[in-house]
Amino acid sequence: MIRTVAFIQRRSDKSRADFRDYYENNHAPFASKFIRGLQLYVRNHVLEERSDPSLDDLGVAFDVMMESEFRSRDDLEAIQRIVDSDPEQAIANDEREFMNRESIAYFVSQSPELFGTRPQPGSQPKSIAAMRRNERVSHHEQDAKARDVGIALVSEGLATAAVLDVRGDTDRNQMSVTDVLLHTWWRDCAAAEVAFDMLEERLRIAAPLQCFWVAECGSLNFNYETEYPAPSA
């Protein structure tokens, strides 16, 4: 399984509400016909963000973070070839309707880890903590800290699940302004309100940090034929 995460900004003349509406009601159904072989396709639309003051303007800037999982790297590369070889640039042209294509960044997640049972998108409050590498702690210590926090939140019953994504240092195709992501699904809104500050406090010692409340859209078991019917001829 190959897992990627992509960070996408809206076009400067679009509100987040307009961006989300176009993405979910126009772009996702349209682009789906190009993405056979995709197993998970989830869009995390930013609702609120909190940044470490030390980041200044160098933080992670995005309006949606897209999670994708493929059966194999061959499937991922096959989709990339289809998109790149499209003579009419259909997907690219549709993306220009609502997103800033030049700002897209992504990485391939190295050995992603799931703690607990991931709920269906949109069924529980979700946050994403984004961390950058820094000189204060080693990569190993930073990754281990994020892993320990994810496990602890689930074992303490505050969170129902957590996913850890770490940018693979050896993947030549990846580009990203963040290195570690901890996705957390909270038991309920009350637990989320209490625990979010604690999440920031536990992780800030490991890295410059941004935390985001997000709204999930999509499917954990994406299937082209059942998610979006093939366009009529």
N, C-alpha and C positions, 0 to 999 in steps of 0.2 A: 504494500500500500504506500502511495506517495501522497503526502499532505502538503498543501501550500496555503499561505495566508497572503492576501493582497490588501494594500491600503490605498483607498481611492478618495479623492477630493471632488466635491461638486464644482460645477462651473461657477465663476464668480458672480454671475447674474442670477443664480438660482438659490432659493432658500433651501434649508434642509428638508422642509416638508415637501417642496416641489421635487427636489432631488429624489427623495424616497418614493414618492408617488410614481415618478417616471420609471425608476429602477424596477419597482415591483410590478407595475401594471403594463409596462411597455417593454423594457429592455430584457428582463429575465425571461419572459415567454418567447421573445424574439430570438435571443441568443441561444436558447435551449436546443434549437435544432442543430447547432454546431457541436454540442458537447456530449455526445454519446461516450460511454465509458466512465463518466463522472459518477461517483457513488455518494458523495456528500456535497451539498451546495447550499451554504448558509451565509446570509448577509447580516452583518451586525451593524445596525444604524445607530450612530452616536446620538444619545439623548442629553448627556451632560459629561463634562470632563473636568478633572482636577489635576493640576500639574505641580510638580516640585518647583518652587521658585528659582532654584539654581539652574533650571533648564533654559531660562530666558526664552529666545525664539527658536531654539534648536530641538524642540520636542517633536513628537509624532503628530503630524497634521493629517487628519483624515475625517471623512464623513461617514464612511462605511468601511468595515473590515470584512473581506470575503474569505470564508474558509472553503477549501475544495479538497476532496480526497479522490484519488484515482486508483484503479486496481493495480496499475503498474506505471513505471516511467514511460513505457511505450505508449500507453493511452494518453498520458499528458503530452508527450511530444507529437502524437498524431493530431490532437486537437490544435496544438500550436501551428502545425503545418497547414491544417485546414484554414485556420484564420489568416495565416500569413499569405496563403496562395489564393485567397478570394480576390478575383480580379475587380470586383465592384466595391471591395472594402466595406461590405455591408455592416459588419459588427463595429468597425472603427467609426463609420459615419454615424451609426446610432449612438455610440458612446459620446461622440462630440455634441450630441443634443443636450447632454445633462452633466457630463463629467469633464474634469481637467485631465485629459489623457497623458499629458507630458509629466504629470506629477505622480503617476502610479508607481508604487514600489511594492516589492513582494519578497518573500523568501520561502525556500523549501524547508519544512520543519524536520529537524534531525531527531529521529526516534521519539515522536510525540507520545506523551503519557496521559492516560485517563485515570482519575481517581473517583470512585463512586460510579453512579449510573447517570449518564447524560440524559437530561429530560428533552422532550420534544421542544423545538424552537418556539419561543413566545409563551411557554407555559409557566415559567418562573423568572424572577428578577435575575439579571445577569450583569456582571461587570467584567472588564478586561483591564488587567494591569500590564503596562508596557514598560520594559526596562532596557537600558542601554549598558553596554560594557563600560567599565571604568577602571581606573588604576588602583582603587582602594582595595578591591578584592579580586581574587583570581576568577577566571571563567567557571572553573569547577565549583568554587565556593558560592558563586552567584546562582548557578543552576541548582545546586543542592539546596540553597535557601528557599528559592521559589518552589522547589519540589516539596520541601518540608512544610512550608506554609499551606500549600494545596492539600496535602495529606491531613494536616492538623485541622483545617477548617471543616473537612468532611468528617473526620473522626470525632470532632467536638459537636457535630450535629448542626452547625451554623449553615454549612453549605451541603447541598445534595451531591454535587459533583464539581470537579475541577479538571482542566486540561492544561498541560504544560507544553508549549512550543518553544523550541530553541533553534535559532538560526544555525544552519550547518556552515561551518567556516570553509569547507572545501568545495562548495557548489559554485561553480564559476558563473552560472546564469542568474544568481540571485542578487537582489539589491534591496536594501532596506535601511531605514533610519532607526530601527529598534532591533534588539537582539534576543530578547526573552519575553514571552507572553504567558500570563497566567489567566485563563478564563475561569470564572467562578460563577456557579449557579447557586443562588441563595434559597433557603427553605421557603421563605415568604418575605413579604415587604418589611415586616418588623425586624426579622433577623438581618436583613440586608442593611437597614438603617443603622443598626447597632454595630454590625460587623465591618462595614465599609471603612470606617476610620481606622479600625484595628488592622485591616488588610494593608492600608497605606503605611501605618506605623511599623508593621512587621517587615515590610519589604523595602522601605526607604533606606534602611541601613545597608542594603545590598547593592543599590544602584540608583542613579537618577531615575525618577519614576513618574509616570502618568497613569491615572486611573480613569476609566470611562464607564458610565452606565450606558448600556446598549439595548436596543430592541432587535430581537432575532426574527428573521424571516427565512423560510426555506424548509429543507427536509434533511433528516438524518440518513434516509435511504433513498436518495434521489434516483429517479428512473425517468428517462426521457419520455417513454411511452405513456406513463401514468401521470407524471407531473404536468406535462404540457403536450397536448395532442399535436401531431404533425400538421403544419399549415396546409390549408386546402390548396389544391393545384389551381 
